[in-house]
């Protein structure tokens, strides 16, 4: 069979029909080549990353697989409808399908819910045998992450790769923590699973790249296993980035090994600098009273780092915007991403906000790029939430702030921090992005 796998782009602005496009991806997409690796041998596979490439609806294929996030869902539906009108079967998967499967089935012949390792081959076998046998393909077990196939990067168009590409490699799935707002365990199961270290190393070697992004919800959920992996990264002489929790930075032995193994940049889900907010979020991995020490440690080690912050929680006050900005500039935090709080469908907090009538437009939540208030905050208005988050971007990424916060760009980590600051300056002006990693 001729199989077309599509990763849709999203629309540029809210309620716009103009597609968001970019010239290349600094971060090589993992989803497309990994889906291709799940297809049984003997089929002709075409991959299309619509953010970079043009999608031609007149190309010949026997079926279309579409991977979708909530942000790309409206465009995914347009693509699915177009191919189905031509009589071509369409199957959709991706994180969006976990809680929106009924909606997805209005546009697709079938949907894959959850992980694809067991279900994608089943979909292809059914199509080969004459047609899809289910509307919903959902596995009753989680993969143990052993012997995962290696992504088919050979099928990606060369135009997707930047001059110095960073490859995404997944080493774990799930999260061992239970933050109140997070939907991770609903998507990937309650158990924190880890790939065999030697298989991770082999995948890194196979990429041929020297810059790696470990695309885990939390890379360092298990200390001893993470240290084993970092030891084996040393001979590879790579530069790597990832996400992990703030409290790991207080572990001197752990951080010294991370630095020695090639750590370039850490993104941390700090969420708030306020102790009462962190307690209400059940964010036990951010020690509010030790954040200044965390920053000191990272600066002394010469590591590039970024904070993810959320605004709009019920304990937040208007004065917290200025207090947060003052903390970030005074402590010379390299990079910060400012997010409006938006409950994820499928979580208990979403159900509570829906019941209380505090969701502004439940149907459109997460569907559009940009800083958009999607809840009624407790202590200020939705408009004040949007305006202040945009103000934080504007002031934090101003030239005076950057010159005060950032070290001279004389090392690779410091160059990375300057590059990220310059990128954020461009993005906030258009208000066309959300601070996430949905494009992986």
N, C-alpha and C positions, 0 to 999 in steps of 0.2 A: 504493500500500500504506500501511497504518497501521503505523508503526514505533515501537516503544517502546525507548528507550535508558535503561538503569539503571546508576547508580553505587551499589552496595550500601554500607551502613554495616558496622560490625563489632560484635562482641559486647562488652559492657561489661567483663567479667572472664574470666579463663581458665575454660573449660569451663562458661560461663554461656550461657543462651539469651536473656538480656535484651539488647535492641538498644541500642547507644549512639546517643543523640540530642542535638542541640543546637538552639538557637533560630534561629541564623543563622550564616553564615560570614563572618568578617572578610576572609578571602581567598576571592574569588570562584572557584569551581572552573573549571578550564580544560578538563578532559577531556571533560565532557559537551557543551558548546557546540562544541568542536572536532570531536568525532565527528559531531555533527549537520551541520557544515559539509562533511563528506566524503560525505554522502548525496547522490546525484544529485537534481536538481530533479524536482518533480512528486509527492512523497510527503508524507504527513502525519506529522509527527514530534512525539513527546511525550518530554520529558526528566524523569527523576525522580532527585533527589539524596536518597537514603533517609536520610541523616544528618539532614536537615531535614524532609523530606516523608514522608507515608504512601504506601506502595506498595500499590495496590489490584489484587489478582490477578484480579478479575472484569472489568477493563476490556478493551474490544475492541481487538485488534491482530492484525496478520498475521505479525509476527515480533518477537523480543526480542533486543536486543544488550546484553550485560552487560560492563562493564569491571571487571577485578578485580586487586587486589594480593594478596600472600600474606596480609596481615592481614585482608582482607575475603573471602577465598576460601571459608570455610565458609558464610558467609551467601550468597555468590553461588551456591553449589551448591544451597542450599535454594530460592532464587528460580528458578533454572533448572529444577529438578525439578518445581516447582509448575506452571510454564507448559507444560512438555513433557507433563505429565499431561493437559493440556487440548488437546493436539494442536498447540500453537503452536511453530514451530521456534525454537530458541535458539542464538545464536552468541556465544561468549565471546572476549574479548581482554584486553589489558593486560599489564603486566610479569610477572604471575604465570604467564602462559601460555607464556613462553619455555622454562622448564625443567620445567613440570608439564603439558605438553599431553596426555599419555596419561591422567593423572588427570582433567583437565578434560573430556576426551571421554567420561568415564563419566556426565557430567551435561549435556553440551551436544551439539547436532547437529553443530556444527563449531567450530573454534577458529582465531582469527587470531593468528599468531605474528609478533612484531616490529612494525614500523611499519605504520600503517593506510592511508596515502595511496593505495597501489596496490590494497590488498586489500579494504577496505570497499566501494568501488564494485563490485568483482567479486562480492562476497557478495550485494549488493542486486540486481545484474543477474541472477544465477543464481536467486534467489528469485522475481524477476519472471517468469523464463522457465519456471518450474515446479518448481524445487527446487534445493537445494544440490548442487553437483557434486563437492565435495571434503570430506574430514574436516578437513584442515589447509590453511588458506590462508596461504602464506608467500611473501613477495616474494624474488626473487633479486637485488635491487638496493636500494641505499639512496637515499633522496630527497636531492636537492641543496639542498633547503630554499628554492628559488626559487619564487615565486608560490604560496605556501601559501594556502589559503583562510582567510578571517577567521572567527573563532568566532561562532556564532549565539547571542549573549547574549540576543537577543530571545525565545528559546524557554525561558529559565530562569524559574522562578516568582519573583515579586517577594519572596517570603518568604525566599529564599536570601540576599538582599543585606542586609548590615548597614547601619547609618546612614552610615558612612564606609567604603565598600567599597574593597578593594585588588584590582586586576585582575592576573592572571597573564599574562605575555607571555614566550614562548620565543624566544630569539635564537640559540641554538646547540644542537647535540646532540652527545653523546659527550664524551670527555675526552682531552686530549693526554698525560695522565700515566698511570703504571702502578703505582698503589698495590697492595700485595700482597692486601689484603682486598676490593678493590672489584670489583663485577660489572658496572660501567657499560659497559665495552667489549663484554661478552658480550650485553648487551641491545641496545645501539645501534650496534654496529660499532666497528672499530678506528680509523676516521677521525673527526677532530674537524671538524664541519661548521658553517658560519656562514650565517645568513640575510642577504640584502642589507639594508644599514642602512636605506635609504629605506622598505623594506617593513615593517621593525620600527617605524619612526617612524609610518607610516600606521596600523598596528594600534593603537598607543598612542592616537593621535588618535581613532580610531573607538570606543574604549572610552568616551570622554567622561569618564574618571576622572582624578583628580589624584594618585592613589597607585598605584604600579605595583610588582609583584614580578617580577623577571626570573627565570623558573623554569628556570634552566640548571644543569647539574651544576657547571660552573665558568664564570662569566660572562666572566672575563678571561683565557681561555686563549690569546688572541692579542692582544698589547698594542696594536699599531697599529690594528687593526680596532676594538677596544674604545674606544680614544681617539676614533676617528672617530664612533662611535655617541654617546659622551658629549658631544661637541661639539654634536651635533644635538639632544641632549636639553635643552640650555640654554634655547632659545626656548620650549619647551613648559611650563616652569615647574612641573614635576612633582616629587614626592618619590618616590624609588625605593629598593628594597632588593634584595639578591641574595646569592649565594654565590660566594666566590672564595678563592683560596689565600693563605696568610698572607704569603708573600714579596712579593706585590704592594704591600703596605702600606709597604714600604721604599723604594718608587719615589716620590720627592717630587713630581715633575712629574705622574705618573699620579694620585696622591691629591689634589693640588690641583684638578685638572680634575674628578675624581669629586665632590669637595665642591661645586664651582661648578655642576655639572650637576644637583644636587639629591639627592645620596646621603643617605639617611636611616639605613639600617642594613646592616651586612655580617655575614653568617654565614660563619664560617671553619672548615674541617675541620682543626683543629689536631691532633686525635687524642691527643696525649700531650705532656707537657712534658719527657720523657726522651729524650735523644739516642740511646741504644742501641735504645729501642723504635721510634723513628722510622726509624732505619736498617734495622731488621729488617722494618718494614712497607714499605720502599722509599718512604717518604713524604718525597720530596726537596723538596717545596714548603713544608715547615714548618722554618724555621731555628731549632732549639731554643735556640741561644745568642743569638738576637736577639728572642725573644718579648717580653721586657720593653721593648725598643725599639719593637716593633710596637704594644704597648699605649700607650706614651707618645705615639706619633705620632697614633693614633686619638683619644686623649683631648685632645691639643692642637688637633686639627682639630674637635673637638666632634661626632664621629660616633658614633652608637650601634653597638654591635658585640656579637657572641656567639661563643663557642668551642664546637665540637663535640669531645667527648672520649670515648675508648674505653678500657674497662678489661677485663682478662682476658687480655691478650696474654702470651706465654710469658716475656717479659722483665720483666713486672710483679711487684712484691713488695707485701706488705700495707702497708708503710710509705709506698708511693707514693700511697695515698689521701689521707693527711694532708699529704704534701708538695705534692700538687696543690691541695688546698683552701687551704693556706697561700699558695701562689703566686697563686692567683686573688684572694684577699681582699687580700693585701699589694699587688698591682698594680692593684687596683680594677677588675677585669674586670666589664663591665656585666652580661652574661648568659652562662650556661654550660649546656650540655646534656650530661648524663652517661649514657653508653650502655654496656651490657654487650656484649662482643664476641660476634658470632654470624656464622659463615661463611655466605656465600650459596651456595645450590645452583648448580652450574654452574662454580664457581671451583675452581682447583687446591687451594686451602687447604681448601675443603669436603671434597674427595675425600681429602685427607691426614688430616683430623680423623676422617672416617668410617672410614677404614682403621685408624686407631689406636684406635678405640673411644672417642673423646673427645666424641662428640655424645650428649647425655643422652637426647633423644627426637627423632630426625631427622624423623619425620612431622609433629610439631607445631611445629617451629621457625618462628618468625615469625608463627604463626597467631593469637596472643593478645596483647592489649595489656598494658602494664605492664613493670616491671623484672623480667625472668625470665632466670635463668642457663640457657643452652642448651648450654654446653660444660663439660667438666671442666678448669678452669684448672691450670696447671703448679705454681703456688706457693701456692695456697690453695684452699679448698673452694668449690663452687658457692654454698653458703649464705653464705659470707663475701663472695663477690662481690656477691650481691644485697643483703645487709645494708649493705655499705659504700657501694654506689652510692646506695641510698636515704638513707643517712646524709649523703652529700654533698649531695643535694638539700635535705634538712632543714636542714643547717647553712649551706649557701650562701645559701638563700632565707629564712633567719631575719631578723627585724627588725634585730638588731645588725649583721649582715653587710650587709644592704641599705643601712642608714644610713651605714655606713663606706665602701661601694664606690661608691654611686651619687651623681652630681652632682644639685644641685637641679633639679627638673623645670620649667625656665624656657624651654627651647627644644623644638622638636618632636622632635629626636633623643633628648633626655634624657627627655621624656615617654614616648617609645616604649620606652626602656629600663626605666623604672618600670612601665609597663603589662605588659611581658613578664615582669618579676620577679613581679608580683602574679598573673599568669596561672599561672606555674610553681608558686607557692605553693599554689594551688588544686589543680593537677593531681597533684603528687607525693603529696599527702595521701591521695588515693584510689588511687594507683598504678595508674592506668587508661590510661596513654598510653605511646607510644613517641616519641622525639624524632626525627621525620622529617616529610617533606612529602608523604606518600602521598595526602593528601586533595585534592591540586591538581586 
